[in-house]
Amino acid sequence: MVSVPAIIAAPLLILVLFSSKVLSKIFGLFPVISRFRSDRKERWYYTLLMSIGLTFGTISALYGLTHGIVTKDQYSYLVTVVIGSAVIPTIIANFVFLPKHLLKIPVSDEEMLQLDNESKDTDDIDSSDTRIS
């Protein structure tokens, strides 16, 4: 359904549509997220991750195509921009703004076994400590 020649023929239009979509989402989301997150990298991370409208964008573009509201070329532009505005900000967010302090520290298999054994030991102590007086 997407016309690759139409996409190749209009890179400037796609860039303008993409920029306006992403910028409008950033200006709408960043101030709200700033009220809840103080770390600069976290604010940008959440803003970029929330800057997607993949499902609604593709469904509405398909609706426009099937009902004759948009042409096949316009549909191609819209779908390209919708997919690009979901993928590109996510890649940027994960490579540039990923908040490292939110990641779990990797645990080796030996450490995991040791933690499991310790938790079983404390469970045994807790269960033996429940007496009716």
LINRA-V390377 format. One record per pair of residues at least 12 apart in sequence whose C-alpha atoms are under 8 Angstrom apart, sorted by the first residue. I is the first residue (numbers start at 0). J is the second residue. D is the distance in Angstrom with one decimal. If there is no record, write none. Layout:
((I,J,D) (I,J,D))
//
This chain:
((0,71,7.4) (0,75,7.6) (1,71,7.2) (1,72,7.6) (1,74,7.0) (1,75,4.7) (1,78,7.6) (2,71,7.1) (2,72,6.4) (2,75,5.7) (3,75,7.6) (5,72,5.6) (5,75,7.0) (5,76,7.6) (6,72,7.7) (6,75,6.6) (6,76,6.3) (6,79,7.7) (12,76,8.0) (13,76,6.1) (13,79,7.5) (13,80,6.3) (16,80,6.6) (17,80,5.2) (17,81,7.7) (17,83,7.3) (17,84,6.4) (20,84,7.3) (21,50,6.6) (21,84,6.4) (24,50,5.6) (25,46,6.3) (25,47,7.3) (25,50,7.0) (28,46,5.9) (28,49,7.8) (28,50,8.0) (29,42,6.8) (29,43,7.2) (29,46,5.7) (32,45,7.3) (32,46,7.0) (40,96,5.0) (40,97,7.0) (40,98,6.4) (41,96,6.7) (41,97,7.2) (41,98,5.8) (43,92,7.2) (43,96,6.5) (44,92,5.0) (44,93,7.4) (44,96,5.2) (44,97,6.1) (44,98,7.5) (45,92,7.9) (47,88,5.2) (47,89,6.2) (47,91,7.8) (47,92,5.9) (48,88,6.6) (48,89,5.5) (48,92,6.7) (50,84,7.3) (50,85,6.9) (50,88,7.2) (51,81,7.8) (51,84,6.2) (51,85,4.7) (52,81,6.8) (52,84,7.8) (52,85,6.9) (53,81,5.8) (53,82,6.3) (53,85,6.2) (56,77,7.8) (56,78,7.4) (56,81,5.9) (57,77,7.9) (57,78,6.0) (57,81,6.8) (60,74,6.0) (60,77,6.5) (60,78,6.8) (61,74,7.3))
//
